[in-house]
Amino acid sequence: MRQREKGAGRDLSYPPLPDPLVVPVYDNHTHLEIADGEQSLSVAEQLDRASSVGVRGVIQVGGDLETSRWSAAMAAREPRMLAAVAIHPNEAPVYEAAGTLDDALAEIAELATRPRVVAIGETGLDFFRTGPEGHASQLRSFEAHIDIAKQNGLALQIHDRDAHAAVIETLLRVGAPDRTVFHCFSGDVEMARILADNGWYLSFAGTVTFKNAQNLREALAAVPRRLLLVETDAPFLTPAPFRGRPNAPYLLPHTLRVMADHLETEATILATQISSNTELVYGRWDAEPVTVTEPEPDTSWVGGLA
């Protein structure tokens, strides 16, 4: 594992375990190849902690060739993990500049055929970290990923940062896969309704728990619950009250409970719905834990991920 870059003065200790969920759920989007915190946890340790609080499985998400290979290899032998593979939108211009984007996309297409690879992602558009000079490469990569997902009957996990209109226009123009997920949904009520009208899923991360994220909570309440998913995006976006500390799949219950409170429903009811939604998008996980030996990923791209 590679270490995430640490901020000055940041609390690097992992938060305590939350109270377990009565009804288990899945972490729809996480990056276990990125180590964080004072204590480096193996994949097995991360998943053991998650299992102990009612997080029964994760989608491990790639962002370049190295981490996509790692994700596919880990999921093939870890029953609590399924994989998503892709070239992250901020990485597409890098591959393009090196003249290797076509080769990278071809390898993603091959990885998409591997056992327990259930999604193409994270892909999409990011106009926050990549300037106009990189937009054409991002768009070409995004459209290629959409095609790979459709050809293989896989879900699509979208990264959308400061590019809401362009992402939606692209999906409508080329045709979205049957199961399209907006990872770490960051839009408003109007955007949420557009997604719902098209049957696209909204995955909420720890950001929905932040005090200044009323727009996300309003969007959460504006869409059918059959389209809701939940994620950590670990090690990023740690939910309140531990914002800024290392995130991990075992912290997912904090986000789920805030969502349930805002929807004025019981956590068990919402967890039942979200668990069912997640299995409809990705299929089912096996539950028996195994011992794994982790290959070493190259996560030098991580600065452009969150």
Secondary structure, 3 states (H helix, E strand, C coil): CEECCCCCCCCCCCCCCCCCCCCCEEEEEECCCEECCCCCCCHHHHHHHHHHCCEEEEEEECCCHHHHHHHHHHHHHCCCEEEEECCCCCCHHHHHHHCCHHHHHHHHHHHCCCCCEEEEEEEEEECCCCCHHHHHHHHHHHHHHHHHHHHHCCEEEEEEECCHHHHHHHHHHHCCCCCEEECCCCCCHHHHHHHHHCCCEEEECHHHHCCCCHHHHHHHHCCCHHHEEECCCCCCCCCCCCCCCCCCHHHHHHHHHHHHHHCCCCHHHHHHHHHHHHHHHHCCCCCCCCCCCCCCCCCCCHHHCC
